[in-house]
Amino acid sequence: MKTVKLLPVLAVALSSLTGCAVSNMVQRGETQRFTEQQTEYWAVETIEDGSNFVGRSEGSQEPIRLCGIAALGLDHPLRESTKTKLEQLLGQSSDGIVGVVPVGRDSAGYLVAEVFVPTDKGEEIHVNSRMVLDGLAYVDVAVNDCPNSVVIAGAEDQAKEAGVGVWQEAEASE
């Protein structure tokens, strides 16, 4: 397996937010950085939905849940869009390998983690905040367990302000 060096910087995930509070946090270095020892490297096998995928590392296969985000309900009209977006984000890895920073396990046995995708352009995408920023996930009540909880929560504030995804629907129904 090819090893890629990941230093999770959220500038790519938040690049469309120039001048906003979350973007300023990134510029001031307020996002959590991780060492190589904390980052595991997983091959993406299958996408289950907008917040879960199956990964393979060192011969073992495990379900991984994105830390700090809540997927849309089964009957939500954007649910299929969330799966498509997660496929698109994880698919940007040049070799199918993503950086996984484990946080713990949920009650279903999923590995809960922050996920970073290295791109061909030498950038990284923080998948957790990108899903929220695009309005395709809500911030979960357990977000404070995530190393970048402030950034994930800030991404939801920006999505609300921009009226994208689920927040576009919320504005339309008001």
N, C-alpha and C positions, 0 to 999 in steps of 0.2 A: 504494500500500500504506500502510495506517495504521501509524504508528510509535507504539509504546508504550514508555514509559520503564521499564526493568527494572533494579532494583538487587537482585540475587539474595540474598534472605534466606530461610533455610531454616525459619523458624518454622512456616509452614503445613505443609510436608512432615513436620515433626516435632512437630506440635501435639499429637498423642496421647501424647507422651512426657513430659508434664509431670513435672518432678522427676528425670528421668533424666540421665545424664552427657551424652548428645548434646544434649538440650535445654539443659542448662546451658552447653555450649559456644556455642550460638547466642546465649544471653543475655549471655555474656561477650564477644561479638563475635569469636569465634575462627574464624568461617567467612569464607571468601574473598569479598570484594566485588569487583565488576567495574565497569569504566567503560563508558560508552556505546560507546567505540571498540572494546572487546573483544567486545561482544555484537552478534551478527548477528540479523536478524529473518527468519524463515522461515515460509512457509505450509505447513501439514501437508497432504500429498497423500494418501498411503496408509500404512497400518501393515503392516509385513511380519511381525513377530512381537513378542515381549515386550521386545526390546532394539533394534529397528531400525525406522526409518520412512523414507519418502521425503518430502523437503521441496523447496519451490520458493522461490528468492530471485533477484530481478532477472533473471527469465527463464530461469534455469538450474535444472535438477532434479537432485537428488543424494540418494543414500542416506546416512542419518545413523545412527550407532551410538552408544548411550548409553555414555559413558565410565565405566569402573570397574565395570561389572556384566557378569556372565556369564548368558546366557539358559539356560533349562532345556533339556535334551536333547529331541530329536524324539519320543522315546517316553515322556517324562515325563507323568504324568497331569494335571499342572497347566499344561502348556504352552499350551493354548488359553486358560486363565484369564489367563495373562500378556499375551497379545495383547489380550484384552478389557480388562484393566486399563490397558494403555498407551493404547488407544483412548479409554477413559473419562478418563484424566488429560489427554491432549492435547486432548480435546474440550471441556475446561473453559475454553479460551481463548475469550473473547467474540467475537473476530473471526477465529479460526483461525490466528492468528500466534503463534509461540513464540519465545522468546529462546534463541539457540544460542551457546554459548561454545566455539569450536573448540579442540581440544587437539592434533589431528594427523590422520593417516590410518592406517588399518590395512592389512594386506597385501592385502585384497580391494578396496581403494580407497575404502572408506567414510570419510566425515568422522566422526571420533570427537569427541564433544562432551558438555558438560554442557548440560542443557535445562531451561529455566524456563518455566512457563506462568502468564501473568497471568490472574486470574479477574475475574469481574464485581464481586466484593466488594473489589477493589483489593488483593488478596493475590497471592502467588506460590507456586507449587508447584515444588519442586526434584524433577523427575521421576526422576532417577537414584537418589537416596536413598529416594524414596517406593516405588519398585519393590522395593528391597531390604528396606525397613522392613515392607512387607506380606508378606514371605516369598515373593515371586514372582521373585526373582533372587538369585544369589550374588554376592559381591564377587569381582571378577576379579583375577588376579595383577598386572595392569597398573594397578590402582587408584591407585598413587602418581603416575601421570601426570596425574591429575585434580586441579584446584585444590582441590576439597572432599573429598579422599581420606579425611581423618579422619572427616568426617561420614558418608560412605558406609560406611566400615568400622564406625563406631559404630551405624549403622542396622542392620547385620547382627547385631551383638551384641544389640541390642534385640529384633530379630525372633526370634533364638534363645531369648532369655530369655522372651519372650512365647509361644513355641511356635506361631507362625503360619506358614501356607503350607508351604513345604518343611520347616520346622523342626517343624511339627506332625507331619508324617509321620516325621521322624527320631525324635521322642520315642515315637511309637507303635510303632516297630520295635525299640526298645531293650528 
